[in-house]
Structures are given as C-alpha cells and as structure tokens.
Amino acid sequence: MSNQLKPGLVISMRVNPADCMSVVDVLAKTGLLMEGMSFSGMCSLAFSSLLETVRQQEHIPRRSGFEFTEMVGPFLHGKHAKKVHTAKIIQEMGSDFSAPALPTQEATGSALRAATASMSDVPQDLEHKQAARRLTELLQKRDLSDQGSGVVWQQSDQHEFDQCYRIVYPTG
C-alpha cells in the first residue's frame, strides 16, 4: 500500500446499523470485500461503488474535478455550531433514520442549482485555514496507520492533531 496522501476529503460520520450491514452487502456483491479491511475503508469503497452506479445510470453527472472547490468549498467553511445542530437533529431521529432514495434527474438538477446559488463562502483567518488543512492531513495519516499500511501514528501526531482540532472546532 502506498504511503502517499490521496486527494479528497477525510470525514468522520456515524453509520446506522442497517447501513453498516449494507456496506458489507455492497462489497460482497461487487467482489471487493476483503478480510482485514478497516470499516472506514469499507464504507469509502461501498460509497464510491454506489456513486459510480448512479453515475452509470446518469442520475448524476461524471465530473472532471475542476469544479471541486466551487461545489464543495461552501460546505468546508461553515460554522461549527451549525454542523453540531444538524448532527444533533439527525442523531435524535435514532437508528430508524434512513437516507431517502434519489429523486428524479430533473428535480436533482434544479435542487442542486438552487442550493449552490444560495451559498456564500464564510471567510476564515489564515490560522484556521492552515489548521483545517493540517487536520485533514493528520486524519489521513491516522487512517493509513489504522489500516496497517506501515505509517506510524506517533504521540507527537496526536498532540498536533489535538491542537489543530481545538483551532478548527473551538467549541468541541
């Protein structure tokens, strides 16, 4: 396995029990289920597989990546309190919460256009941006370490992670 950082975002998310089992089902169905995989790696692979299926069915476009910052940027600079509030609402729904099926292609396109038109980029200071970038790098390193790729997660990494986390998420 390569020790190089890969493009994309490292995220942390809660997966409800039914979806956990579905992750295993998706990987088994695609033949990608391998013993010893981390569950976060399994989720990433299942998510990619499902998105590729939706792309092939032309429900969502196949993008070149040039519009990444324009599309994803507004979600990376939001206020932490809003994320906590949203997570709390979802958590209160309990394990019965399930994501809805995709709407028709026409509805999806108009909803995405409306959402991206109404978003504004929240300015951040340089320290916050650097801490967020470094936190992402450290999360990737920790994930590689957890997967047994030969990357070593050291106490100094944890200390730096804690410092960056406090800057990016000052309220916890």
Secondary structure, DSSP 4 states (H G I P E B T S, - for coil): ---SPPSS--------HHHHHHHHHHHHHHT---TT--HHHHHHHHHHHHHHHHHHTTSSPPP-STTHHHHHHHHHS--HHHHHHHHHHHHHTGGG--PPPP--HHHHHHHHHHHHHH--PPP--HHHHHHHHHHHHHHHHHHHHHTTSS----HHHHHHHHHHHHHH-TT-
